[in-house]
Amino acid sequence: MTFVVTDNCIKCKYTDCVEVCPVDCFYEGENMLVINPDECIDCGVCEPECPAEAILPDTEPEAARWLELNARLAAQWPVITERIEPLPDADEWNGKPGKLDLLSETVVEAV
């Protein structure tokens, strides 16, 4: 099992999860984070730390579609190991539906 980052991270990019990850399996894109499922040790400490509730175990039905996207983007994006400030309007975007459209077409094709 692993954890995955879902669409509610888009345009928020809170990094509280990064700060607690013992294996540095988070990767940073322009407006979201992803988890490398091959590096995640399923400890679960990141899930309750996410203010956007954008992290789910891959056993949740809605998380299955995000597993491949997290793996693919983690291979392309740089690792992030320290907490940084969220995006300036993160609180305004937190919980808004339809954020998947805010990723590029190349990224969205896998979802």
Contacts in CASP RR format, 6 or more apart in sequence:
PFRMAT RR
TARGET T0000
AUTHOR 0000-0000-0000
METHOD contacts of the structure
MODEL  1
MTFVVTDNCIKCKYTDCVEVCPVDCFYEGENMLVINPDECIDCGVCEPEC
PAEAILPDTEPEAARWLELNARLAAQWPVITERIEPLPDADEWNGKPGKL
DLLSETVVEAV
1 42 0 8 1.000
1 57 0 8 1.000
1 58 0 8 1.000
1 59 0 8 1.000
2 35 0 8 1.000
2 37 0 8 1.000
2 40 0 8 1.000
2 42 0 8 1.000
2 57 0 8 1.000
2 58 0 8 1.000
2 67 0 8 1.000
3 35 0 8 1.000
3 40 0 8 1.000
3 42 0 8 1.000
3 44 0 8 1.000
3 46 0 8 1.000
3 47 0 8 1.000
3 55 0 8 1.000
3 56 0 8 1.000
3 57 0 8 1.000
3 58 0 8 1.000
4 34 0 8 1.000
4 35 0 8 1.000
4 37 0 8 1.000
4 55 0 8 1.000
4 56 0 8 1.000
4 57 0 8 1.000
4 58 0 8 1.000
4 63 0 8 1.000
4 66 0 8 1.000
4 67 0 8 1.000
4 69 0 8 1.000
4 70 0 8 1.000
5 26 0 8 1.000
5 32 0 8 1.000
5 33 0 8 1.000
5 34 0 8 1.000
5 35 0 8 1.000
5 54 0 8 1.000
5 55 0 8 1.000
5 66 0 8 1.000
5 70 0 8 1.000
6 54 0 8 1.000
6 55 0 8 1.000
6 56 0 8 1.000
6 62 0 8 1.000
6 63 0 8 1.000
6 66 0 8 1.000
7 54 0 8 1.000
7 66 0 8 1.000
7 98 0 8 1.000
7 99 0 8 1.000
7 100 0 8 1.000
8 52 0 8 1.000
8 53 0 8 1.000
8 54 0 8 1.000
8 94 0 8 1.000
8 95 0 8 1.000
8 99 0 8 1.000
9 32 0 8 1.000
9 33 0 8 1.000
9 50 0 8 1.000
9 52 0 8 1.000
9 54 0 8 1.000
9 55 0 8 1.000
10 31 0 8 1.000
10 32 0 8 1.000
10 93 0 8 1.000
10 99 0 8 1.000
10 100 0 8 1.000
10 102 0 8 1.000
10 103 0 8 1.000
11 31 0 8 1.000
11 32 0 8 1.000
11 87 0 8 1.000
11 89 0 8 1.000
11 90 0 8 1.000
11 93 0 8 1.000
11 96 0 8 1.000
11 99 0 8 1.000
11 102 0 8 1.000
12 32 0 8 1.000
12 51 0 8 1.000
12 52 0 8 1.000
12 54 0 8 1.000
12 86 0 8 1.000
12 87 0 8 1.000
12 90 0 8 1.000
12 93 0 8 1.000
12 94 0 8 1.000
13 28 0 8 1.000
13 29 0 8 1.000
13 31 0 8 1.000
13 32 0 8 1.000
13 33 0 8 1.000
13 86 0 8 1.000
13 87 0 8 1.000
13 90 0 8 1.000
14 50 0 8 1.000
14 51 0 8 1.000
14 52 0 8 1.000
14 86 0 8 1.000
14 90 0 8 1.000
15 26 0 8 1.000
15 33 0 8 1.000
15 80 0 8 1.000
15 82 0 8 1.000
15 83 0 8 1.000
15 84 0 8 1.000
15 86 0 8 1.000
16 49 0 8 1.000
16 50 0 8 1.000
16 51 0 8 1.000
16 83 0 8 1.000
17 26 0 8 1.000
17 33 0 8 1.000
17 46 0 8 1.000
17 47 0 8 1.000
17 49 0 8 1.000
17 50 0 8 1.000
17 55 0 8 1.000
18 26 0 8 1.000
18 33 0 8 1.000
18 46 0 8 1.000
18 80 0 8 1.000
18 81 0 8 1.000
18 82 0 8 1.000
18 83 0 8 1.000
18 84 0 8 1.000
19 49 0 8 1.000
19 82 0 8 1.000
19 83 0 8 1.000
20 45 0 8 1.000
20 46 0 8 1.000
20 49 0 8 1.000
21 45 0 8 1.000
21 46 0 8 1.000
22 41 0 8 1.000
22 43 0 8 1.000
22 45 0 8 1.000
23 39 0 8 1.000
23 40 0 8 1.000
23 41 0 8 1.000
23 43 0 8 1.000
24 39 0 8 1.000
24 79 0 8 1.000
24 81 0 8 1.000
25 35 0 8 1.000
25 36 0 8 1.000
25 39 0 8 1.000
25 40 0 8 1.000
25 41 0 8 1.000
25 74 0 8 1.000
26 33 0 8 1.000
26 34 0 8 1.000
26 35 0 8 1.000
26 36 0 8 1.000
26 46 0 8 1.000
26 79 0 8 1.000
26 80 0 8 1.000
26 81 0 8 1.000
27 33 0 8 1.000
27 34 0 8 1.000
27 35 0 8 1.000
27 36 0 8 1.000
27 73 0 8 1.000
27 74 0 8 1.000
27 77 0 8 1.000
27 78 0 8 1.000
27 79 0 8 1.000
27 80 0 8 1.000
28 77 0 8 1.000
28 78 0 8 1.000
28 79 0 8 1.000
28 80 0 8 1.000
29 73 0 8 1.000
29 77 0 8 1.000
29 78 0 8 1.000
31 87 0 8 1.000
31 102 0 8 1.000
31 103 0 8 1.000
32 103 0 8 1.000
33 80 0 8 1.000
34 69 0 8 1.000
34 70 0 8 1.000
34 73 0 8 1.000
34 74 0 8 1.000
34 77 0 8 1.000
35 46 0 8 1.000
35 55 0 8 1.000
35 70 0 8 1.000
35 74 0 8 1.000
36 70 0 8 1.000
36 71 0 8 1.000
36 74 0 8 1.000
36 75 0 8 1.000
37 58 0 8 1.000
37 67 0 8 1.000
37 70 0 8 1.000
37 71 0 8 1.000
37 74 0 8 1.000
38 71 0 8 1.000
39 74 0 8 1.000
42 57 0 8 1.000
44 57 0 8 1.000
46 55 0 8 1.000
47 55 0 8 1.000
47 56 0 8 1.000
47 57 0 8 1.000
51 94 0 8 1.000
52 90 0 8 1.000
52 94 0 8 1.000
52 95 0 8 1.000
56 62 0 8 1.000
56 63 0 8 1.000
56 66 0 8 1.000
57 63 0 8 1.000
58 64 0 8 1.000
58 66 0 8 1.000
58 67 0 8 1.000
65 111 0 8 1.000
66 111 0 8 1.000
68 110 0 8 1.000
69 107 0 8 1.000
69 110 0 8 1.000
69 111 0 8 1.000
72 110 0 8 1.000
73 107 0 8 1.000
87 93 0 8 1.000
93 99 0 8 1.000
100 108 0 8 1.000
100 111 0 8 1.000
101 108 0 8 1.000
END
